Amino acid sequence: MQNALLIGLSRQVALGRELDVVANNIANINTTGFKADGSLFEEYLSSAARTAGAGSRVSFVRDRGTWHDLSNGPTDQTGNPLNVAIDGKAFLAVQTPRGERYTRNGSFQINAQGELVTSEGYQVLGDAGPIRLQPNDRQITISTDGTVSVREGVANTDSLRGKLRMVEFGDVRQMQKDGASTFKTADGSQPAPTTQSRIIQGALEKSNVQGVIEMTRMIEITRSYTQIATLLQQQHELSTSSITKLADVPH
C-alpha cells in the first residue's frame, strides 16, 4: 500500500514541475523571440521499495529536465526599421551585465548614447563591437547580411555603422536560457558565425508557443494531478479503515 502512495507522490511532483513549464510558456506567448520549453521524464527504479510478490523493484517517475523548442516562430511585419527578424537558425549577439548572450528578439531601439540596444537595454553587438549611430543619422537600413548603413546628415550616400553579429550553435544542447528571450552557452564554448541565415528588416519573430496546444497540456496535467490525488485519498481511506477494523478484532 505504501508503494502506491510513493508512486503517486512521485508522479504528482513531476506533474507539478511540468505544469510550471507549461505555465511559463503560456505567460510568454506574446514575448518576442521566445522559445517554448518541454519537460523530460525518466523511469527511476528504487532499490529500497519492492513489490511483495515477485520481489522486483518499484518503478517511479522522475523529471530529468527541460528541452528547448528552437523552431522559428511566425514573422510579424512591423515596418519599423529598428525591428529585425532572422530567417534561419542564427542568433544575434548582445552584451548584458552577465556577459555575452544570444537572442532572437530583434526589437531594437537607440539609447541616449546612440547605441543600438534591445528592449531590455542590452547593447547589440556587431563584428567590431557595439553598433553606434550618430545624432544626425537617418534612413537606417539593415541588409540581409546584417550590415547597418545610414544616410548621414544631408548626404545622399550611405555610411556604414557596423554589421550585426549573427551566430549559430553546432550543438543546441549547449544552450541554456538566461531570461525570457536570451540564451547562454552551458560550458562557455563560443558559437560560430552563420553562413545560412539572413536578416529581415521591419519584422519581428513572435513567440513559437502554440497557445492551443499549451492550454490542452495544462488541462491534461490538471486532470492527471486530480486523478492521482483521488487515488491517494482512496488509499488513505483504505488504510484507515483497515486499521480501524483490526482494532475492533477481539483479542
C-alpha positions in Angstrom: 0.0 0.0 0.0 2.8 2.4 0.8 4.3 1.8 -2.6 1.2 3.1 -4.2 1.4 6.2 -2.2 5.1 6.7 -3.1 4.4 6.2 -6.8 1.5 8.6 -6.8 3.5 11.2 -4.9 6.4 10.9 -7.4 4.0 11.4 -10.3 2.4 14.4 -8.6 5.8 16.1 -8.1 6.7 15.5 -11.8 3.3 16.9 -12.9 3.7 19.9 -10.7 7.1 20.7 -12.4 5.6 20.1 -15.8 2.8 22.5 -15.0 5.4 25.2 -14.2 7.0 24.7 -17.6 3.6 25.0 -19.4 2.5 28.0 -17.4 5.8 29.8 -18.3 5.2 29.0 -22.0 1.7 30.5 -21.8 3.0 33.6 -19.9 5.4 34.3 -22.7 3.1 33.6 -25.6 3.5 37.3 -26.6 7.2 37.6 -25.8 9.1 38.4 -29.0 11.7 35.7 -29.9 10.6 33.4 -27.0 11.3 29.7 -27.4 8.9 27.2 -25.8 10.1 24.6 -23.3 9.2 21.0 -22.8 9.7 18.6 -20.0 11.8 15.4 -20.0 10.9 12.5 -17.7 12.6 9.2 -17.0 11.9 6.0 -15.1 13.5 5.6 -11.7 13.9 2.2 -10.0 14.0 2.4 -6.3 16.4 0.0 -4.6 14.6 0.3 -1.3 10.9 -0.1 -2.4 10.0 -3.6 -3.7 6.8 -5.4 -4.5 5.7 -8.0 -2.1 5.1 -10.8 -4.6 7.9 -11.0 -7.1 10.4 -9.0 -5.1 11.1 -6.7 -8.0 12.0 -3.1 -7.5 9.3 -0.4 -7.8 9.3 2.0 -10.7 8.9 5.7 -10.1 8.8 8.7 -12.4 11.3 11.5 -12.2 11.6 14.7 -14.2 15.0 14.8 -15.8 15.0 18.4 -17.0 13.6 20.6 -19.8 14.3 20.9 -23.5 14.1 24.0 -25.7 12.0 24.1 -28.9 14.2 26.3 -31.2 11.9 26.2 -34.2 11.2 29.5 -35.8 8.2 31.5 -34.6 5.9 33.3 -37.0 7.2 36.6 -38.5 5.2 39.8 -37.9 5.8 42.6 -40.4 6.0 45.9 -38.4 7.5 48.3 -40.8 9.8 49.7 -38.1 13.4 50.0 -39.4 14.8 49.1 -36.0 13.0 45.8 -36.0 14.7 42.7 -37.4 13.8 39.0 -37.7 16.1 36.2 -38.6 15.3 33.8 -41.5 17.3 30.7 -40.4 18.8 29.2 -37.2 21.1 32.1 -36.2 21.0 34.2 -33.1 22.0 37.8 -32.5 24.8 38.5 -30.0 24.1 41.1 -27.3 26.1 42.4 -24.3 24.4 42.1 -20.9 25.7 42.8 -17.4 26.1 39.0 -17.1 28.3 38.7 -20.2 27.6 38.0 -23.9 24.2 36.4 -24.6 22.3 35.4 -27.7 18.7 36.2 -28.7 16.2 36.1 -31.5 14.4 39.2 -30.2 15.1 41.8 -32.8 13.0 44.6 -31.2 15.8 47.3 -31.2 15.9 50.9 -30.2 18.5 53.6 -29.8 19.6 54.7 -26.3 20.9 58.1 -25.2 24.4 57.2 -26.1 23.4 56.5 -29.7 23.9 52.7 -29.2 21.6 50.1 -30.8 20.1 48.2 -27.9 17.4 45.6 -27.2 14.1 46.3 -25.5 15.9 45.3 -22.2 18.6 47.8 -22.8 21.3 45.3 -23.8 23.9 46.5 -26.4 23.5 44.9 -29.8 26.9 43.6 -30.8 28.5 43.8 -34.3 31.5 42.2 -35.7 33.6 45.0 -34.3 31.7 45.7 -31.0 28.5 47.6 -30.2 26.6 49.2 -33.0 26.7 53.0 -32.6 24.9 55.7 -34.5 25.5 59.4 -34.9 23.0 62.1 -33.9 22.4 63.2 -37.5 22.0 59.7 -38.9 18.8 59.0 -40.9 17.3 56.3 -43.1 18.7 53.4 -41.2 19.0 50.3 -43.4 19.9 46.8 -42.3 20.7 44.5 -45.2 20.1 40.7 -45.3 23.7 40.0 -44.1 23.2 42.4 -41.1 25.1 45.4 -42.4 23.8 48.6 -40.9 24.0 51.6 -43.1 22.6 55.2 -42.8 22.3 58.5 -44.6 24.4 60.9 -42.6 23.0 64.5 -42.4 22.1 65.8 -45.9 24.4 63.3 -47.7 22.8 61.1 -50.3 25.4 58.3 -50.0 25.3 55.5 -47.4 27.6 55.4 -44.4 28.3 52.1 -42.6 27.8 51.8 -38.9 28.7 48.1 -38.4 27.4 44.6 -39.1 25.1 42.7 -36.8 26.9 39.7 -35.4 24.9 36.6 -36.2 26.0 33.2 -34.8 24.9 29.6 -34.9 25.4 26.7 -32.4 26.7 23.4 -33.6 25.2 21.6 -30.7 22.0 23.3 -29.4 22.2 21.2 -26.2 25.0 23.7 -25.2 22.4 26.5 -24.9 20.7 27.5 -21.7 18.0 30.1 -21.2 19.2 33.2 -19.4 16.0 35.2 -19.5 12.8 35.4 -21.4 14.4 35.6 -24.8 18.2 35.3 -24.2 20.5 32.3 -24.2 24.0 31.5 -22.9 26.3 28.6 -23.6 26.4 25.9 -20.9 30.1 25.3 -20.9 31.4 28.6 -22.1 32.1 27.5 -25.6 31.8 30.0 -28.4 29.3 29.8 -31.3 30.3 30.0 -34.9 29.4 32.8 -37.4 26.4 31.9 -39.5 26.6 31.3 -43.2 23.0 30.4 -44.0 20.7 32.8 -42.1 19.6 36.3 -43.3 18.1 39.4 -41.7 14.6 40.6 -42.5 14.3 44.3 -41.6 11.0 45.8 -40.5 9.8 42.5 -39.0 9.8 40.6 -35.7 9.8 36.9 -34.9 7.0 36.2 -32.5 7.0 33.5 -29.8 6.8 30.0 -31.1 4.5 28.9 -28.3 1.3 27.3 -29.7 -1.4 28.5 -27.3 -4.0 25.8 -28.1 -1.5 23.0 -27.5 -0.2 24.5 -24.3 -3.7 25.1 -22.9 -4.6 21.4 -23.8 -1.4 20.3 -22.0 -2.4 22.3 -18.9 -5.9 20.7 -18.8 -4.4 17.2 -19.2 -1.8 17.8 -16.4 -4.5 19.2 -14.1 -6.8 16.2 -14.7 -3.9 13.7 -14.1 -3.0 15.5 -10.9 -6.6 15.4 -9.7 -6.9 11.7 -10.6 -3.8 10.8 -8.6 -5.0 12.9 -5.7 -8.2 11.0 -5.7 -6.3 7.7 -5.8 -4.1 8.7 -2.9 -7.2 9.7 -0.9 -8.7 6.3 -1.5 -5.6 4.6 -0.4 -5.5 6.7 2.8 -9.1 5.8 3.5 -8.5 2.1 2.9 -5.5 2.2 5.2 -7.6 4.0 7.9 -10.4 1.5 7.5 -8.1 -1.5 7.8 -6.5 -0.1 11.0 -10.0 0.5 12.5 -11.2 -3.0 11.7 -8.1 -4.5 13.1 -8.6 -2.6 16.3 -12.1 -4.0 16.7 -11.0 -7.6 16.4 -11.3 -9.2 19.9 -8.1 -10.4 21.4 
